[in-house]
Amino acid sequence: MIDGILHRVRTGVQGRDLPERFGAWKAVYERHRLWLADGTWERLLQQVQAAADAVGEDWAVSVDSTIVRAHQHAAGARTDPPPAPASKGAEGSEHQDETPWQSLHARLVEVVREVRAWAARAAASRPSST
């Protein structure tokens, strides 16, 4: 199940195009959606970060780049930039050019910062008794 979810995130493939080796595409899709909604991925990341911090590891998110060849028909592409987006969708245009990995990376960085801020606040606060 997890391999199927990671394959979808890594490749950006649609649910129905998921290879059969990962099982039923709908089950993978639904589990991914459920875990996003209930915060399972965030909790998992926090646990991994806490374990790394406990042993003194300084972990950083690193994204590897790859080279992709253009299709032969791409040789005659226009060189002038596309027209500016209309004002109707201007609010979401700042993330329009992001790839799924850039979005994931940005979210992971955000979660790491939140966890570190939470840990700093917890360390600075006095212990309370119940």
GROMACS elastic network, one bead per residue, 0.5 to 0.9 nm:
[ bonds ]
;  ai    aj funct       b0    kb
    1     4     6  0.51468   500
    1     5     6  0.63543   500
    1     6     6  0.87114   500
    1    22     6  0.65262   500
    1    23     6  0.74554   500
    1    27     6  0.81014   500
    1    28     6  0.58780   500
    1    31     6  0.79742   500
    1    32     6  0.87820   500
    2     5     6  0.50475   500
    2     6     6  0.60958   500
    2     7     6  0.84515   500
    2    22     6  0.87642   500
    2    28     6  0.79944   500
    2    32     6  0.84470   500
    3     6     6  0.50906   500
    3     7     6  0.59928   500
    3     8     6  0.86266   500
    3    22     6  0.69308   500
    4     7     6  0.50301   500
    4     8     6  0.62895   500
    4     9     6  0.87550   500
    4    18     6  0.74810   500
    4    19     6  0.83595   500
    4    21     6  0.83880   500
    4    22     6  0.50407   500
    4    23     6  0.77699   500
    4    25     6  0.81976   500
    4    28     6  0.62491   500
    4    29     6  0.86787   500
    5     8     6  0.51854   500
    5     9     6  0.63372   500
    5    10     6  0.85527   500
    5    22     6  0.86962   500
    5    28     6  0.61786   500
    5    29     6  0.73363   500
    5    31     6  0.82985   500
    5    32     6  0.61972   500
    6     9     6  0.51003   500
    6    10     6  0.58675   500
    6    11     6  0.84122   500
    7    10     6  0.50709   500
    7    11     6  0.59083   500
    7    12     6  0.78241   500
    7    13     6  0.78986   500
    7    18     6  0.80688   500
    7    22     6  0.88547   500
    8    11     6  0.54581   500
    8    12     6  0.52560   500
    8    13     6  0.53318   500
    8    14     6  0.71560   500
    8    15     6  0.73250   500
    8    18     6  0.71785   500
    8    29     6  0.87745   500
    9    12     6  0.53462   500
    9    13     6  0.76334   500
    9   100     6  0.72309   500
    9   101     6  0.78456   500
    9   104     6  0.87221   500
   10    13     6  0.82673   500
   10   100     6  0.79731   500
   10   101     6  0.73282   500
   11   100     6  0.87899   500
   12   100     6  0.71081   500
   13    16     6  0.82717   500
   13    17     6  0.62689   500
   13    18     6  0.66521   500
   14    17     6  0.53785   500
   14    18     6  0.67728   500
   15    18     6  0.54952   500
   15    25     6  0.56488   500
   15    26     6  0.69025   500
   15    28     6  0.79008   500
   15    29     6  0.61831   500
   16    19     6  0.85604   500
   16    24     6  0.89778   500
   16    25     6  0.58597   500
   16    26     6  0.74850   500
   17    20     6  0.87118   500
   17    25     6  0.77511   500
   18    21     6  0.84125   500
   18    22     6  0.72308   500
   18    23     6  0.85111   500
   18    24     6  0.84231   500
   18    25     6  0.59172   500
   18    28     6  0.89090   500
   19    22     6  0.61165   500
   19    23     6  0.77971   500
   19    24     6  0.89835   500
   19    25     6  0.80344   500
   20    23     6  0.53646   500
   20    24     6  0.69230   500
   20    25     6  0.76645   500
   21    24     6  0.87029   500
   22    25     6  0.74300   500
   22    28     6  0.78470   500
   23    26     6  0.87233   500
   23    27     6  0.76679   500
   23    28     6  0.74598   500
   24    27     6  0.54333   500
   24    28     6  0.65619   500
   24    29     6  0.88027   500
   25    28     6  0.51751   500
   25    29     6  0.61072   500
   25    30     6  0.85845   500
   26    30     6  0.59917   500
   26    31     6  0.84582   500
   27    30     6  0.51880   500
   27    31     6  0.60361   500
   27    32     6  0.84685   500
   28    31     6  0.52831   500
   28    32     6  0.61036   500
   28    33     6  0.85778   500
   29    32     6  0.52126   500
   29    33     6  0.61574   500
   29    34     6  0.85844   500
   30    33     6  0.50578   500
   30    34     6  0.60031   500
   30    35     6  0.85380   500
   31    34     6  0.50109   500
   31    35     6  0.60336   500
   31    36     6  0.84764   500
   32    35     6  0.52433   500
   32    36     6  0.61631   500
   32    37     6  0.86342   500
   33    36     6  0.51819   500
   33    37     6  0.62217   500
   33    38     6  0.87737   500
   34    37     6  0.51102   500
   34    38     6  0.61669   500
   34    39     6  0.85288   500
   34    40     6  0.84474   500
   35    38     6  0.53034   500
   35    39     6  0.59804   500
   35    41     6  0.63120   500
   36    39     6  0.54934   500
   36    40     6  0.64341   500
   36    41     6  0.63054   500
   36    42     6  0.81925   500
   37    40     6  0.78719   500
   38    41     6  0.83955   500
   39    42     6  0.52762   500
   39    43     6  0.62737   500
   39    44     6  0.86354   500
   40    43     6  0.51709   500
   40    44     6  0.60869   500
   40    45     6  0.86110   500
   41    44     6  0.50577   500
   41    45     6  0.61681   500
   41    46     6  0.86036   500
   42    45     6  0.51315   500
   42    46     6  0.61766   500
   42    47     6  0.86924   500
   42   108     6  0.87262   500
   42   111     6  0.72915   500
   43    46     6  0.50240   500
   43    47     6  0.62070   500
   43    48     6  0.86745   500
   44    47     6  0.51802   500
   44    48     6  0.62891   500
   44    49     6  0.86252   500
   45    48     6  0.51421   500
   45    49     6  0.61067   500
   45    50     6  0.85187   500
   45   108     6  0.83053   500
   45   111     6  0.81377   500
   45   112     6  0.83275   500
   46    49     6  0.50560   500
   46    50     6  0.59988   500
   46    51     6  0.85418   500
   46   111     6  0.80857   500
   46   112     6  0.77701   500
   46   115     6  0.68229   500
   47    50     6  0.50254   500
   47    51     6  0.61217   500
   47    52     6  0.85797   500
   48    51     6  0.51678   500
   48    52     6  0.62403   500
   48    53     6  0.86224   500
   49    52     6  0.50612   500
   49    53     6  0.60542   500
   49    54     6  0.84962   500
   49    59     6  0.79289   500
   49   112     6  0.78852   500
   49   115     6  0.84688   500
   50    53     6  0.50077   500
   50    54     6  0.60015   500
   50    55     6  0.88349   500
   50   115     6  0.89456   500
   51    54     6  0.50782   500
   51    55     6  0.66865   500
   51    56     6  0.87784   500
   51    57     6  0.86674   500
   52    55     6  0.55587   500
   52    56     6  0.63184   500
   52    57     6  0.50900   500
   52    58     6  0.72033   500
   52    59     6  0.71713   500
   53    57     6  0.55699   500
   53    58     6  0.69911   500
   53    59     6  0.83142   500
   54    57     6  0.75784   500
   61   105     6  0.74352   500
   61   108     6  0.78563   500
   61   109     6  0.75345   500
   62   105     6  0.85161   500
   63   101     6  0.81361   500
   63   102     6  0.87836   500
   63   105     6  0.78372   500
   69    72     6  0.89000   500
   70    73     6  0.80566   500
   70    74     6  0.61434   500
   70    75     6  0.79615   500
   71    74     6  0.53511   500
   71    75     6  0.77192   500
   72    75     6  0.60509   500
   72    76     6  0.89069   500
   73    76     6  0.66827   500
   73    77     6  0.81127   500
   74    77     6  0.55373   500
   76    79     6  0.88149   500
   78    81     6  0.79193   500
   80    83     6  0.89826   500
   81    84     6  0.86246   500
   82    85     6  0.86590   500
   83    86     6  0.88022   500
   85    88     6  0.80612   500
   85    89     6  0.70775   500
   85    90     6  0.66991   500
   85    93     6  0.75987   500
   86    89     6  0.63474   500
   86    90     6  0.65978   500
   87    91     6  0.80929   500
   88    91     6  0.78905   500
   89    92     6  0.59358   500
   89    93     6  0.63696   500
   90    93     6  0.50867   500
   90    94     6  0.76731   500
   91    94     6  0.70423   500
   92    95     6  0.60377   500
   92    96     6  0.66275   500
   93    97     6  0.78736   500
   94    97     6  0.74589   500
   94    98     6  0.85253   500
   95    98     6  0.53922   500
   95    99     6  0.88450   500
   95   103     6  0.83393   500
   96    99     6  0.85462   500
   98   101     6  0.78973   500
   98   102     6  0.57253   500
   98   103     6  0.63323   500
   99   102     6  0.51644   500
   99   103     6  0.63734   500
   99   104     6  0.86572   500
  100   103     6  0.50963   500
  100   104     6  0.61114   500
  100   105     6  0.85078   500
  101   105     6  0.58722   500
  101   106     6  0.83792   500
  102   105     6  0.50103   500
  102   106     6  0.60370   500
  102   107     6  0.85297   500
  103   106     6  0.51226   500
  103   107     6  0.61834   500
  103   108     6  0.86332   500
  104   107     6  0.50775   500
  104   108     6  0.60946   500
  104   109     6  0.85750   500
  105   108     6  0.50912   500
  105   109     6  0.61480   500
  105   110     6  0.85267   500
  106   109     6  0.51940   500
  106   110     6  0.61855   500
  106   111     6  0.87070   500
  107   111     6  0.61555   500
  107   112     6  0.85967   500
  108   111     6  0.50355   500
  108   112     6  0.60963   500
  108   113     6  0.85802   500
  109   112     6  0.50994   500
  109   113     6  0.62330   500
  109   114     6  0.86489   500
  110   113     6  0.52022   500
  110   114     6  0.62390   500
  110   115     6  0.87003   500
  111   114     6  0.50119   500
  111   115     6  0.61031   500
  111   116     6  0.85377   500
  112   115     6  0.51474   500
  112   116     6  0.61087   500
  112   117     6  0.85086   500
  113   116     6  0.51451   500
  113   117     6  0.60487   500
  113   118     6  0.84803   500
  114   117     6  0.51011   500
  114   118     6  0.60458   500
  114   119     6  0.85468   500
  115   119     6  0.60466   500
  115   120     6  0.85109   500
  116   119     6  0.50087   500
  116   120     6  0.60706   500
  116   121     6  0.85678   500
  117   120     6  0.50667   500
  117   121     6  0.61808   500
  117   122     6  0.85572   500
  118   121     6  0.51324   500
  118   122     6  0.61061   500
  118   123     6  0.86023   500
  119   123     6  0.60736   500
  119   124     6  0.85413   500
  120   123     6  0.51324   500
  120   124     6  0.61602   500
  120   125     6  0.86648   500
  121   124     6  0.51255   500
  121   125     6  0.61368   500
  122   125     6  0.53098   500
  122   126     6  0.80903   500
  122   127     6  0.87248   500
  123   126     6  0.78130   500
  123   127     6  0.89513   500
  125   128     6  0.87927   500
